[in-house]
């Protein structure tokens, strides 16, 4: 498979290493200083572009890739509030393809399935209040993390007593999310159900970014032969 990389930081380099080890070819690498590469024949030859950049550049990167006829796999977060409807329309009505996930880790995909199932169970037990804490490295630009938002939305969807999530908010009906920025932590997400009698806690603790990079390459392999707006739920059926 021919892969283009959009964003060539730590994650981009790790994705490159894993993609090559799985027998794929990197045909184009685009970073902030060579945006003209979007118009190149090399970029247009890619089966899939894997994009890890910033909340402010991701959507424009999607548009440029689609204009070249290239499918996109993206792990960028923070753009959905402003551009989510546009992306959904492009993928459902205009024939574009985006595989998006707030987190590509296989472990997080499993954790998300457990989170949804647990929220459905806990809906029956109103004595338990729930909160979420996410911890990441000090370089992370958005808060809460995209993964925390995804997990929170799963809880709100399945827990009748929570109407929405809120960062640092302690109000009835609000799922509180706290963010911690510390050292070079790849990512820790902890969900706690607490009652006067006991507490239930589930945690996903990433040891490195390698799991995210591997998941992105697996997603690219899937995206090559599929179209539309794709997610980890399409890749893994739990």
C-alpha positions in Angstrom: 0.0 0.0 0.0 1.2 3.5 -0.8 1.0 5.9 2.2 1.4 9.6 2.5 2.2 11.2 5.8 0.7 14.6 6.8 2.6 15.7 9.9 6.1 14.5 10.6 6.6 14.9 14.3 7.1 12.0 16.8 3.9 10.3 15.8 4.6 10.7 12.1 8.0 9.2 12.4 6.7 6.3 14.4 3.9 5.6 11.9 6.5 5.6 9.1 8.6 3.0 11.0 5.7 0.7 11.5 4.3 1.1 8.0 7.6 0.2 6.5 7.9 -2.8 8.8 4.5 -4.0 7.5 5.7 -3.8 3.9 4.1 -0.5 2.9 5.6 2.3 0.9 5.8 6.0 2.0 5.4 8.0 -1.1 5.0 11.5 0.3 5.8 13.3 3.6 4.1 16.7 4.2 5.0 19.0 7.1 4.6 22.7 7.8 7.4 23.7 5.5 6.4 21.9 2.3 2.7 22.4 1.9 3.1 22.5 -1.9 3.6 18.7 -1.7 -0.2 18.4 -1.6 -0.2 19.2 -5.3 2.5 16.7 -6.2 2.0 13.6 -8.3 3.7 11.6 -5.5 1.0 12.6 -3.0 -1.8 11.9 -5.4 -0.4 8.4 -5.9 -1.1 7.5 -2.3 -3.8 5.0 -1.4 -4.3 6.7 2.0 -2.8 9.7 3.8 -2.3 9.4 7.6 -2.7 12.8 9.2 -1.6 13.8 12.7 -1.3 17.5 13.0 -3.2 20.2 15.1 -6.8 21.2 15.8 -6.3 24.3 13.6 -4.9 22.6 10.5 -6.6 19.2 10.3 -9.7 20.2 8.4 -7.8 22.1 5.8 -5.5 19.0 5.4 -8.6 16.9 4.8 -9.8 19.2 2.1 -6.4 19.3 0.3 -6.1 15.5 0.5 -9.6 14.9 -0.9 -8.9 17.4 -3.7 -6.1 15.2 -4.7 -8.3 12.1 -4.6 -6.6 10.7 -1.5 -8.4 9.0 1.4 -7.5 10.2 4.9 -6.9 8.5 8.2 -6.6 11.1 11.0 -5.9 11.2 14.7 -6.1 15.0 15.0 -8.6 16.3 17.6 -10.2 19.6 18.5 -11.7 20.3 15.0 -15.1 18.5 15.3 -17.1 21.3 17.0 -16.4 23.7 14.1 -16.1 21.3 11.1 -17.9 18.1 12.2 -21.0 18.7 10.1 -19.0 19.6 7.0 -16.9 16.5 7.3 -19.9 14.3 7.8 -21.6 15.8 4.7 -18.5 15.3 2.6 -18.2 11.7 3.6 -21.9 10.8 3.4 -23.0 12.9 0.4 -19.9 13.8 -1.6 -18.0 10.5 -1.7 -15.0 11.5 0.4 -13.4 9.1 2.9 -12.1 9.9 6.4 -11.2 7.3 9.1 -11.1 9.4 12.2 -10.4 8.3 15.8 -9.6 10.3 18.9 -7.3 7.4 19.8 -6.0 4.6 17.6 -4.7 2.4 20.3 -6.1 -1.2 20.2 -6.2 -1.1 24.0 -8.3 2.1 24.0 -10.7 0.5 21.5 -11.2 -2.3 24.0 -11.4 0.2 26.9 -14.1 2.1 25.0 -16.2 -1.0 24.6 -15.8 -1.7 28.3 -16.7 1.9 29.1 -19.9 1.7 27.1 -21.0 -1.6 28.6 -20.2 -0.4 32.2 -22.2 2.8 31.7 -25.2 0.8 30.5 -25.0 -1.3 33.7 -24.5 1.7 36.0 -27.6 3.4 34.6 -29.6 1.2 37.0 -27.6 2.2 40.1 -28.1 5.9 40.8 -26.1 5.9 44.0 -22.9 6.0 41.9 -21.6 9.3 40.6 -19.1 9.2 37.8 -16.1 11.3 36.8 -13.3 11.1 34.3 -9.6 12.2 34.6 -7.2 12.4 31.7 -3.5 12.8 32.0 -1.2 13.7 29.1 2.3 15.2 28.3 2.8 18.9 28.7 3.0 19.4 25.0 -0.6 18.5 24.3 -2.5 21.4 22.8 -6.2 20.6 23.5 -8.1 19.9 26.7 -9.9 17.7 27.5 -8.3 15.1 25.2 -10.2 13.9 22.2 -10.2 10.4 23.8 -11.7 11.8 27.0 -14.4 13.5 25.0 -15.2 10.3 23.2 -15.4 8.3 26.5 -17.5 11.0 28.1 -19.9 11.0 25.2 -20.3 7.3 25.5 -21.1 7.7 29.2 -23.6 10.5 28.6 -25.4 8.5 25.9 -25.9 5.5 28.2 -26.3 7.2 31.6 -29.7 8.9 32.0 -28.5 11.0 35.0 -25.8 12.8 32.9 -27.0 15.3 30.3 -23.5 16.5 29.1 -19.9 16.6 30.1 -18.0 19.6 31.4 -14.3 20.4 32.0 -13.8 21.1 35.7 -17.6 21.4 36.2 -19.3 20.0 39.3 -23.0 20.3 38.7 -25.9 17.9 38.8 -26.4 16.3 35.5 -22.8 17.1 34.3 -20.1 14.5 33.9 -17.0 16.2 35.3 -13.7 15.8 33.3 -10.4 16.9 34.8 -7.2 17.3 32.8 -3.7 16.9 34.1 -0.6 17.8 32.1 2.6 16.2 33.4 6.0 15.3 32.0 6.0 13.1 28.9 2.9 10.9 29.7 1.6 9.4 26.5 -2.0 9.2 27.9 -3.9 7.9 31.0 -7.7 7.9 31.1 -9.5 6.9 34.4 -13.2 6.6 34.9 -14.5 6.4 38.4 -18.0 5.4 39.7 -18.1 6.4 43.4 -20.9 5.7 45.9 -21.1 6.1 49.8 -20.4 2.3 50.0 -17.7 1.7 47.4 -15.9 2.8 44.2 -15.4 1.2 40.8 -12.5 2.4 38.7 -11.3 1.5 35.2 -8.1 2.9 33.7 -6.2 2.8 30.4 -2.6 3.7 30.8 -0.5 3.9 27.5 3.1 2.9 27.9 4.2 4.7 24.7 2.8 6.2 21.5 3.7 3.1 19.6 0.2 1.6 20.2 -1.4 4.7 18.6 0.9 4.5 15.6 0.2 0.8 15.0 -3.5 1.4 15.2 -3.3 4.2 12.7 -1.5 1.9 10.2 -4.1 -0.8 10.8 -6.8 1.8 10.1 -5.0 2.8 6.9 -5.0 -0.8 5.8 -8.8 -1.0 6.4 -9.5 2.4 4.8 -7.7 1.4 1.5 -10.7 -0.8 0.7 -13.5 1.1 2.3 -15.2 4.5 1.9 -17.2 7.0 3.9 -16.9 8.2 7.5 -15.1 5.4 9.3 -14.3 4.8 12.9 -12.6 2.3 15.2 -16.0 0.6 15.5 -15.8 -0.3 11.9 -12.3 -1.7 12.3 -13.0 -3.7 15.5 -16.4 -5.3 16.3 -16.7 -5.9 20.0 
